[in-house]
Amino acid sequence: MTSAASPLTIVNVRHWLIYIPFEHPIVWGSGKRLGSTRLVVEVTTAGGVKGYGETISLLDFVPAVFEKVVAPLLIGRSVSDVERFHRHVLGAGYYHHQRAAVMAMAAAEMAMWDALGRHAGLPLHALWGGAYRTDIELSAYLFVADPQGCADMAARFLDQGYTTFKLKIGHDLASDLSLVEAVRRTIGDDPPLRADVNGAWTPGTARRQLDRLKAYDLAYIEQPLVLDDLIGHAELRKVQTVPVALDESAYTLNDVGNIVRMGAADVILLDPHEQGGLWQCLKAAAIAEAAGLPVTLHSGGELGLSQAAYLHLAAAIPNMSIAIDTEYYYHTVDIIKDPHEIKAGRLPVPTGPGLGVTPDIDRLDSLRTTKVIGAYLDADRPGWFAEKPKY
């Protein structure tokens, strides 16, 4: 902790739980989502600098952990104290339950970095070693369970200039093949095509389906097995040629370390909201880099603040050498004054101080909600719930 006299000391914290609907529902093997519920945090320093952060809020524990544990631990702390802050939250009992704390921590930690960058007059990537790249490729993310609808959406993204595509499979045995075939036929042979199973396969199904999908030249298969089956993923890598990417398995820094030690992945998807902050994400990327593995970013409905943070991460991490995921284009509105403008499937890295974007406080106030909305279950299918593995 630093003295209260320091201009970097946090003296006030406030937050918003907000909801923004998607232009249309997104569907995947774990459910249907109608929009994004996000937690947005503002910290104010003794020097008068305000910093902002945002996190994914899929389940009710996220705002609860923020209000009861995270927010009190921010007051009186320097915005430069991100490592001790992270460990302090874990030390409040969450070393037993890291996955219950990481999302609540992430918004606060992002706000700390934003305030520090604003105080220093530097963009975040400049605080992390500089911009290794200044132009970031985004993947076209397809959330449609119908093959023709999925192909139509892929065609629209292709017309807009996107060059990497990702689709959700894992609904059932037959649609795995029909969805991949429809998209590959639409985009042609050259663009990288990723498929995300969200842990729906058993090991036997994984081997069989990947053999049947050989003709479509997948760039990688994401999370084919349940998240805690690192041995199964390591074995799957040895018996077939499609690269294996892990996402749900890679929440925390310890998770990433175990993935590398087990040889369980060819690609790791990182997410600062699921790692507990931007600094933890940078450290996880370094672990993967040391093992020669590329990384990319998982998307969970980022709005303007988190999308800016993603761009800084992608700029600063050398082995983030492939397109990052995004759902940014599915939202009806944003929470920053000058929304990001995607051109030909790419975004420039912000150059202003901190995150380099400015929140719209009036809009944040207008979007407030009191509950997490539409996270996993599908209201159109009463009694339905996702099974992991499913088949």
N, C-alpha and C positions, 0 to 999 in steps of 0.2 A: 504494500500500500504506500501511496505517496501522501505528503502533507496536503491538508485542505487548501493551503496557500498556492499550490501548484496550479497553473492555468489548465493543466490536463486532467484535473480531478473531476470526476462526474458528480454533479450536484443535484441533478434532477433526471428522472426517467418517466416517460409515459409511453403508452402503447395503444394500438388499435387492433381489434380482431375484425377483419373485413371479408367480404364475399363478393366475387365478380363472376358472373355467369359466362360460360363459353358460348360461342356463336352457335354451336350444336353440341349435343352430348358426345363424349368420347367413350369408346367401349373397348374393353380388353378382358383377358381371361379372369381378372380378379373383380370385375364389376363394371359399373357404368357411372361416370362422373359428369355432373351438370355444370360444374364451375370450380373455381379455386377458392378455398378458405385460406387466408394468409394472416400471419401475425406480423405487424409492423411496429418497430420500436424506434423511439427517439431518445437520445441521451444529450444532455446539455452539460458542458464543462464550466468550471469556474472562470475560464477565460472567455465565456460567451459563445463558444463554438457548439453547433448542433450537429450530431451525426445520426444517420438513419440506417436501419437494417430491416430485413424481411426474412421470414421463414415459412416453410410449408407447415400447414396445420391440418393434418388429416384426421387426428383423433383428439378426444376431449382432454387428454392429459397435457397437451402442449401448452395451452394458455394457463392451465393450473400450475404446472411446474414453473412457468415463467413468473407468474404473480407471487407464488409462495416461496420460491427459492432463488431464481435468477435475479429478479429485479432488486431484492434487498442486498444481494452481493455486489451490485454495481455501484451503489452509492458510496462515495468516498474513495473509489478506486480510480487510478489513472487509466485513461483510454489506451495507453501503451502496454498495459499489464495483461495482455490477452492470454498468455500461457498460464500464469497463476490463476486467472479467472476461470479458465477451463478446468484446471485441476481442483479449484476450490469447490466448484459445483459437483464434480465427481466425489470429492471428499465429504460432501453433505449427505452421502449415502448412495450416490448414483454410480459409484464404481461397481456396485452390484447390478445396476439397471441402466447401463449407458444408453441403450436405445430409447429409454423413456426420457432422457435428458437432452440428447444431442440437438433436437429440433428447437427446443426452447432456448438453448444456449446460443444457437446460430444467429438468430436475429440480433441479439445483444452484442455478440462479438463482431458482427458486420457493422453495427452502428459505431462500435469503438474504433474500428479501422477507418470508417468514413470520417469520424471526427479527427482522428490522428492525421489523416491525409489532408483534410481541410486546414488543420492547424499548421502543417508543414508546407502547405501550398503545392503538394505533389499528388499525382494520381496513384492509386493503390499499386499498380504494377511497378511503379518506380521505387516503392518501398520494398519490393520483393525481388529485386535484381534487374528490373528493367523489362522492356517489351521485347521478348524474343521474336514475336510476330505482332503485327498491327491490324491484321484483317482476319476475321474468324469465320470459318465455314460452319453453317448450321445444317443439321440433317432435316429432311422432310419427314415428319413423324405422322404415321397413318394409323388412325384409331377407328377403323371400320371393319365390322365382322363379316360383311357381305362382299364377296370377291369383286363383283362389278362396281359396287360403290367404292371399294378400296382402289380399284384400278382408275376410276374416274378422278378420285382425289390425287392419286399419284400423277396423273396426266396434268392436273392443274399446277401442282408443284413443279413438274418438269417444265411447263410453259413459263413459269416464273423464274427459271434459271437454277433451281436446286440441282445439285450433282451427287448427293448422297441421300439414300432413302432407308427408312426403318418402319417396319410394320409389326403389329401385335398379332401373334398367333397363340396357341395354347387354349383355344376354345374347345376343339374336339379333334379326333384323328383325321377326319376327311378335310376339314377346313384348313388345317396346317398346310396341306399341299395346294389346295385351290387358291388360297390367298396369296401364297408366295408365287405360284405360277402366274396369276393375273397381274401382279405388280411387275414381275420380271418381264413379262410379255409387253407391258406398257412402256417401261423405261428403257428397254433394250439391254444388251449384254454387258455394256461397259460400266454403268454407274454402280458403285458399291451398294449392296442391299443387305441390310441387317434384319434379323428376326428375333423378337423378344418373346420368350415362352412364359415368363413370370412364374417359373418353378412348377409348371403344371405336369411335367413329364416324370415318369419313373425311369430308372436307368435303362430298362429294357426298351421302353418306348423311345427313349432318346436315341439309342443306337439304330433302331429300326427307322425312325423318322428321318434322321440325318442321312441315312443311306438312300432313302427315297427322295431326299431334297438335293442330292448331289448335282443334278443337272442345272440347278438354278444358281450355283456359285455364290453362296452366301458369304458376305464379308466376315460375319461372325454370328453365332447363335448365343443369345443372351439369356442367362439364368435358366438353363434347361431343366435343372433339378432343384429340389427344395434348398433353401438358403444355407442350411447348416451342413449340407452333405459335401464337404470339401473333398473327401476321399472319392466320392462318386464322380465329381467333376474332374479330378485328377486322372481317374481311370478312363473317363470318357475322352479326354484329350488324346489318350494313347491308342484308341481303337478306331479313330476316324480322323478326317482331315480338316473339318470345318473348325476354325478357331473358336474357342469358348471364351465368352465374356461374362464377368460376374458383376452384379449390381446389388441386389438385396443382401448378398453375402458380404458386402464390403462397406458396411456402415462406419465402423470405427477404425481407428489407427491399428488397433490389435487385430481386427478382422483382416485388414490389408496385409499385415505382416504374416498372418497365418496362411493367407492365400498364396503368397510368394513362397513361403517355406514348404507348402504342400505341393507346389507346382500345379495349382488348381485352375489357372486361367492363362489365356493368351492376351487378354485385354481386361482392364479394370475400369468400371464406371464409378467415378467419384461424385460426391454431392456434398457441398459444405454444410447444407442443412442437416444431412444425415451423418456427418462426421463431427458436428459440434462447432463448426466455424471454418473460416477461410484459412487460418493458419494450420489447422489440422489437415485440411485438404491439401495444402502445399506439402506438408510433411508426408502424407500418404503417397502423393505423386512421386516424391523423391525415393521412397521405398521401391515403388514400381520401376522407376528409372534405373535404380541400381541393379535390378534384375533384368533389365533390357526390355521391359514391357511398356507398350503405349497405354495411355489413359485417355478417357474422354469424360464428359459430364452427363449425369443422369438428369432428366427433367421431371419436375413434379408440379408444374404450373407456375413458373416464375413470372412475376410482374417486373416492372421497370427497375426497381432497386436490385433485386437478385439477378436479373438479366445483365445489368451492368457489372455486378460482382463476377458473374461467369466470364464475361469478356476480359476482365482483368486477370482472372485465373488462367484462362486460355492463352493470354498474351505472355504471361510470366513463366508458365510451365513448359519446358522444352519438349518433354515427351507427350504433351497433349497435341499429338501430331495428326489426329483424325477429327472429323466433324463432330461438334458437340450436339447433344440433343436439346431441343427446345419445344415448348408448347406455347410460346409467347404469342404466336399468330392466331391462336384460338380464342383469345380473350376479346370481349366486346369493348372494354375501356382499359386504361392504365392508370397508375397512381403517380406518375411523374409528369412534370409540366411539358416536357418535350419527349414524347415517346420515341423509342428506337425505330429506325426506318431500315427494314431489311431490303437489300437490293441484291438480286441474283443469288439468293440463299446465303448472303454473307452480311456481317455487321462489323463496322470499324470499332476499334477499342477506344473508349472514352479517354480524353486527355485532360479534363478538368481535375481539380483537386478532389481527393477522396474517391468516392464512387464516380464522380463526374456527372451526376444527374441530380435534379432537384425535385423533391416530392411535392405533390399538390395537396396541401393540408385540408383544404375545403373538400376535395374529393374523398380523401381518407375519412373525414367525418361523415360524409354522405353514404359511405359504403359499409359503415359499421354493422356488425351482426353480433348476436349473443350466443351463437352456437356454431359448431362445425356442421357444414351442410353437404350432404351428398358425397360422402367420402368413398365408400366401398359398396354397400348393398345396393341392389337394383330395385327401385320401388315398383317397376313394372312386372317384377317376378317375385311376388310374395313367397317367402319360405326359401328362396334361393340364397346360397352363399357360396363363395369360392372354396374349392378344395385344393390342397397342396400336399402331395401331387394329386392330379385329377385323373390321369389315365396313363 
